[in-house]
Amino acid sequence: MGPTPHPTGSARPTHPAAAGPTAAGPATTPVATVKQIMSAIVMPGANTVYMAVGGRSTANGFEEFAPKNDEEWAVVGNSAAALVESGNLLLMGNRLLDKGDWVKLTREFMKASQAALDAANKKSKDDILTAGGELNMSCDNCHEKYQR
């Protein structure tokens, strides 16, 4: 996957692993707790991905649903991008709970979130379902050890 244009005109990598090491940027001051990041970013974003594609029983029978247009796919993609970025937040400052499993599990979450973003960009219902399953598994694996 190649770089995408950045609003400033520079090319930016489209996958977190593709970014590689960078020069030190401006100092940041993390203020949100892990719980706040989970409540404000992760839960709403994950729910958007989980609920994007599926089916339900109605009075008229079983009905499948999925995003119907570019705007609806953009909502899913925006949520997935926020999930990837939330992983970066979980690795900053005092939110870095340890340098072992916390990092490994957060990276798995970011990879699943990136898969959801890629699926939304392709407008692929099947890939959203797959990415949603991977995202759910990454959350379950982390919560097994760290949920408070």
C-alpha positions as CSV (number, residue, x, y, z in Angstrom):
1,M,0.0,0.0,0.0
2,G,1.5,3.3,-1.0
3,P,1.4,6.7,0.6
4,T,-1.6,8.9,0.4
5,P,-1.5,12.7,-0.1
6,H,-1.5,14.6,3.1
7,P,-3.5,17.9,3.3
8,T,-0.2,19.8,3.3
9,G,0.8,18.1,0.0
10,S,3.3,15.7,1.5
11,A,3.0,11.9,1.3
12,R,2.0,10.1,4.4
13,P,2.1,6.3,5.0
14,T,-1.3,4.7,5.1
15,H,-0.4,1.9,7.5
16,P,1.0,2.4,11.0
17,A,3.9,0.0,10.5
18,A,4.9,1.8,7.4
19,A,5.5,5.0,9.3
20,G,8.8,3.8,10.7
21,P,10.9,5.9,13.1
22,T,10.6,9.7,12.8
23,A,12.5,12.6,14.2
24,A,11.3,13.9,17.6
25,G,8.2,16.0,17.1
26,P,6.8,18.6,19.3
27,A,6.4,17.8,23.0
28,T,3.0,16.4,23.9
29,T,1.1,16.3,27.2
30,P,-1.2,13.3,27.4
31,V,-4.2,14.1,29.6
32,A,-6.8,11.4,29.0
33,T,-6.8,8.2,31.0
34,V,-6.9,4.8,29.4
35,K,-10.6,4.6,30.6
36,Q,-11.4,7.9,28.9
37,I,-9.8,6.8,25.6
38,M,-11.8,3.6,25.8
39,S,-15.1,5.4,26.6
40,A,-14.7,8.3,24.2
41,I,-12.9,6.8,21.2
42,V,-12.6,3.1,21.3
43,M,-16.1,2.0,22.2
44,P,-18.0,4.3,19.9
45,G,-15.5,3.6,17.0
46,A,-15.6,-0.2,17.5
47,N,-19.4,-0.2,17.7
48,T,-19.6,1.7,14.4
49,V,-17.4,-1.0,12.8
50,Y,-19.3,-3.9,14.5
51,M,-22.7,-2.5,13.4
52,A,-21.7,-1.4,9.9
53,V,-22.5,-4.7,8.2
54,G,-24.9,-7.5,9.3
55,G,-28.4,-8.7,9.2
56,R,-31.5,-8.8,11.3
57,S,-34.9,-10.4,11.5
58,T,-37.8,-8.1,10.8
59,A,-41.5,-8.5,10.2
60,N,-40.6,-8.8,6.5
61,G,-38.0,-11.6,7.1
62,F,-34.2,-11.4,7.3
63,E,-32.7,-8.2,6.0
64,E,-29.0,-7.6,5.5
65,F,-27.6,-4.1,6.0
66,A,-24.4,-2.3,5.0
67,P,-23.3,1.2,4.2
68,K,-25.2,2.3,1.1
69,N,-23.1,5.2,-0.1
70,D,-19.8,7.0,0.1
71,E,-20.9,9.1,3.1
72,E,-21.9,6.0,5.1
73,W,-18.7,4.2,4.2
74,A,-16.8,7.4,5.3
75,V,-18.4,7.1,8.7
76,V,-17.1,3.6,9.1
77,G,-13.6,4.6,7.8
78,N,-13.4,7.6,10.1
79,S,-14.3,5.4,13.1
80,A,-11.6,2.9,12.0
81,A,-9.0,5.6,11.6
82,A,-9.9,6.9,15.1
83,L,-9.4,3.4,16.4
84,V,-5.9,3.2,14.9
85,E,-5.0,6.6,16.3
86,S,-6.4,5.6,19.7
87,G,-3.8,2.8,19.7
88,N,-1.1,5.5,19.4
89,L,-2.6,7.3,22.4
90,L,-2.6,4.1,24.4
91,L,1.2,3.9,23.9
92,M,1.9,7.4,25.1
93,G,3.1,8.7,28.5
94,N,1.8,7.0,31.6
95,R,-0.7,5.0,29.6
96,L,2.1,2.7,28.5
97,L,1.3,0.1,31.2
98,D,4.3,-2.1,30.3
99,K,6.7,-2.6,27.4
100,G,5.7,-6.2,26.8
101,D,2.1,-7.4,26.5
102,W,0.5,-4.0,26.5
103,V,2.5,-2.9,23.5
104,K,2.0,-6.3,21.7
105,L,-1.8,-6.3,22.3
106,T,-2.2,-2.6,21.4
107,R,-0.3,-3.3,18.1
108,E,-2.7,-6.2,17.4
109,F,-5.6,-3.8,18.1
110,M,-4.1,-1.2,15.7
111,K,-3.6,-3.9,13.0
112,A,-7.2,-5.0,13.2
113,S,-8.4,-1.4,13.2
114,Q,-6.2,-0.7,10.1
115,A,-7.9,-3.7,8.4
116,A,-11.3,-2.1,9.1
117,L,-10.0,1.1,7.6
118,D,-8.8,-0.7,4.6
119,A,-12.1,-2.5,4.2
120,A,-14.1,0.7,4.5
121,N,-11.8,2.4,1.9
122,K,-12.5,-0.6,-0.4
123,K,-16.2,-0.6,0.5
124,S,-16.0,-4.3,1.2
125,K,-18.8,-5.8,3.3
126,D,-17.0,-9.1,3.6
127,D,-13.7,-7.4,4.7
128,I,-15.6,-5.3,7.3
129,L,-17.0,-8.5,8.8
130,T,-13.6,-10.1,8.9
131,A,-11.9,-7.0,10.4
132,G,-14.7,-6.6,12.9
133,G,-14.1,-10.2,14.1
134,E,-10.3,-9.5,14.4
135,L,-11.0,-6.2,16.2
136,N,-13.3,-8.0,18.7
137,M,-10.7,-10.7,19.3
138,S,-7.9,-8.1,19.8
139,C,-10.1,-6.3,22.4
140,D,-11.0,-9.6,24.2
141,N,-7.3,-10.6,24.3
142,C,-6.3,-7.3,25.9
143,H,-9.2,-7.2,28.3
144,E,-8.4,-10.7,29.5
145,K,-5.2,-9.2,31.0
146,Y,-5.8,-5.5,31.5
147,Q,-9.4,-4.6,31.8
148,R,-10.0,-2.7,35.1
